[in-house]
Amino acid sequence: MLAVFLRGLAIGFSIAAPVGPIGLLCIRRTLAHGRAVGFVSGLGAATADALYGALAGFGLTALSSFLVRWQAPMRLVGGAFLCYLGVRTFLARPASSEAPRESPGGLAGAYVSTLGLTLANPSTILSFVAIFAGLGLGTAPAGVGDYGGAATLVAGVFIGSGLWWLILSGITSAFRGRLTPAAMRSVNRLSGTILAGFGLAALFAR
């Protein structure tokens, strides 16, 4: 089981590590509101990764197919929200590093928003299906699959993904106090532009 857990750890870390819209959002929130908000934002994404990993690992074919079938409207919702976040980030005033403002909605809002954004990209489940199938999990008929192995692997995925967000928010926080208001304003504008770009790409993707 330890070997399976370590595989899940590596899978979760590697899936979370590429810096996409969620990673950018985590960085920006860490700079604006502190390490806790950035890390909790990442945990929302880690939870979504674990949920999709569970769908693949436990062979919930019907629900997986439902999510993939409805991925187009879900992508539109996620894209629109990314555009909204991009505009709001672009126009945001730099937060003071000495007295960070509370994130709108607090830690719960930070968690739920990234959970929703990650779940709005159900094509992620295809990656887990491919990976888990390669490991021999989640492909057997109900009642026959290695559910213990799947549960261990999913736990590893969550912890591995969470570990990446802990590292990312920690590194970002270490540089936070060194940024001047002008640099923070530039970060906001660059982040906002990129987030809106991700949103537009989702809205116009075929």
C-alpha positions in Angstrom: 0.0 0.0 0.0 2.9 2.4 0.7 4.0 2.1 -2.9 0.5 2.8 -4.2 0.3 5.9 -1.8 3.6 7.2 -3.1 2.4 6.8 -6.7 -0.7 8.8 -5.8 1.5 11.4 -4.1 3.6 11.8 -7.3 0.5 11.9 -9.5 -1.2 14.6 -7.4 2.0 16.7 -7.2 2.7 16.5 -11.0 -0.9 17.3 -12.0 -1.0 20.3 -9.7 2.5 21.6 -10.5 2.0 23.1 -14.0 1.2 26.8 -13.4 -2.2 27.4 -15.0 -5.1 29.7 -14.0 -5.5 28.1 -10.5 -1.7 28.3 -9.8 -1.8 32.0 -10.9 -4.8 32.6 -8.8 -3.1 31.0 -5.8 0.0 33.2 -6.3 -2.0 36.4 -6.6 -4.1 35.6 -3.6 -1.0 34.9 -1.5 0.6 38.2 -2.6 -2.6 40.1 -1.8 -4.0 38.4 1.3 -1.2 36.2 2.7 -0.1 32.6 2.8 -3.2 31.1 4.4 -5.5 32.4 1.7 -3.2 31.2 -1.0 -2.8 27.7 0.5 -6.5 27.3 1.2 -7.2 28.3 -2.4 -4.9 25.5 -3.5 -6.6 23.0 -1.2 -9.8 23.7 -3.2 -8.1 22.6 -6.3 -6.5 19.6 -4.5 -10.0 18.5 -3.3 -11.3 18.7 -6.9 -8.4 16.6 -8.1 -9.1 14.0 -5.4 -12.8 13.9 -6.3 -12.0 13.4 -10.0 -9.4 10.8 -9.0 -12.0 9.0 -7.0 -14.5 8.9 -9.9 -11.8 7.3 -12.0 -10.3 5.1 -9.4 -13.6 3.6 -8.2 -14.9 3.1 -11.7 -18.0 5.4 -11.5 -18.4 5.3 -15.2 -22.0 6.7 -15.4 -21.1 9.8 -13.4 -17.8 10.2 -15.2 -19.6 10.1 -18.6 -22.2 12.6 -17.3 -19.4 15.1 -16.4 -17.6 14.7 -19.7 -20.9 15.0 -21.6 -21.6 18.3 -19.9 -18.1 19.7 -20.0 -18.9 22.3 -22.6 -21.5 24.3 -20.5 -19.3 23.8 -17.4 -16.4 25.1 -19.3 -18.4 28.2 -20.3 -19.3 28.8 -16.6 -15.7 28.4 -15.6 -14.5 30.6 -18.4 -16.9 33.4 -17.5 -15.8 33.3 -13.9 -12.1 33.4 -14.9 -12.9 36.5 -17.0 -14.6 38.1 -14.0 -11.6 37.3 -11.8 -9.2 38.6 -14.4 -11.0 42.0 -14.7 -11.3 42.3 -10.9 -7.6 41.4 -10.4 -6.5 43.8 -13.1 -8.4 46.7 -11.4 -7.5 45.7 -7.8 -5.5 48.1 -5.8 -2.2 46.7 -4.4 -2.6 45.4 -0.9 -0.3 46.6 1.9 2.2 44.0 2.9 2.2 45.3 6.4 -1.6 45.1 6.8 -3.0 42.5 4.4 -6.7 42.8 3.6 -9.0 39.9 4.2 -9.9 38.0 1.1 -13.5 38.5 0.0 -15.5 35.6 1.5 -12.6 34.7 3.8 -10.9 31.3 3.7 -14.1 29.5 2.9 -14.7 31.7 -0.1 -11.1 31.2 -1.3 -11.6 27.4 -1.0 -15.0 27.1 -2.7 -14.0 29.4 -5.6 -11.0 27.3 -6.6 -12.9 24.1 -6.0 -15.6 25.2 -8.4 -13.2 26.4 -11.0 -11.3 23.1 -11.0 -14.5 21.1 -11.1 -15.6 23.2 -14.1 -12.9 21.5 -16.1 -14.2 17.9 -16.1 -11.8 16.9 -18.9 -9.3 16.6 -16.0 -11.0 13.3 -15.2 -9.8 11.9 -18.5 -6.2 12.3 -17.2 -7.0 10.3 -14.1 -8.8 7.6 -16.0 -5.8 7.1 -18.2 -3.4 7.1 -15.3 -5.4 4.8 -13.1 -6.1 2.4 -16.0 -2.3 2.2 -16.5 -2.0 1.3 -12.9 -4.8 -1.3 -13.1 -7.2 0.6 -10.9 -10.8 1.7 -11.6 -11.2 -0.5 -14.7 -12.8 -3.6 -13.3 -16.6 -4.0 -12.9 -18.3 -2.8 -9.7 -17.5 -5.0 -6.8 -14.4 -6.5 -8.4 -12.0 -3.5 -8.4 -9.2 -2.9 -6.0 -11.1 -0.3 -3.9 -8.5 -0.3 -1.1 -5.8 0.5 -3.6 -8.0 3.1 -5.3 -8.7 4.8 -1.9 -5.0 4.8 -1.1 -4.1 6.2 -4.4 -6.7 9.0 -4.2 -5.5 9.9 -0.7 -2.0 10.2 -2.2 -3.3 12.4 -5.0 -4.9 14.8 -2.5 -1.8 15.0 -0.3 0.5 15.3 -3.2 -1.5 18.1 -4.7 -1.8 19.8 -1.3 1.9 19.6 -0.9 2.4 21.5 -4.1 0.1 24.3 -3.0 1.8 24.5 0.4 5.2 24.9 -1.4 3.9 27.4 -3.9 2.1 29.6 -1.3 5.2 29.4 1.0 7.6 30.5 -1.8 5.3 33.3 -2.9 4.8 34.5 0.6 8.6 34.7 1.1 8.8 37.3 -1.7 5.7 39.1 -0.7 7.2 41.6 1.7 9.9 42.6 -0.9 7.4 43.9 -3.5 6.7 47.6 -3.7 3.2 48.9 -4.4 4.2 49.6 -8.0 5.4 46.1 -8.4 2.2 44.7 -6.8 0.2 46.8 -9.3 2.1 45.3 -12.2 1.6 41.8 -10.8 -2.2 42.5 -10.5 -2.4 43.8 -14.1 -0.3 40.9 -15.5 -2.2 38.3 -13.5 -5.6 39.8 -14.4 -4.7 39.8 -18.1 -3.5 36.2 -18.0 -6.6 35.0 -16.0 -8.9 36.8 -18.5 -6.9 35.2 -21.3 -7.5 31.7 -19.8 -11.2 32.6 -19.4 -11.5 33.7 -23.0 -9.7 30.6 -24.2 -12.2 28.4 -22.3 -15.2 30.4 -23.7 -14.1 30.0 -27.3 -12.7 26.5 -27.1 -14.4 23.9 -29.3 
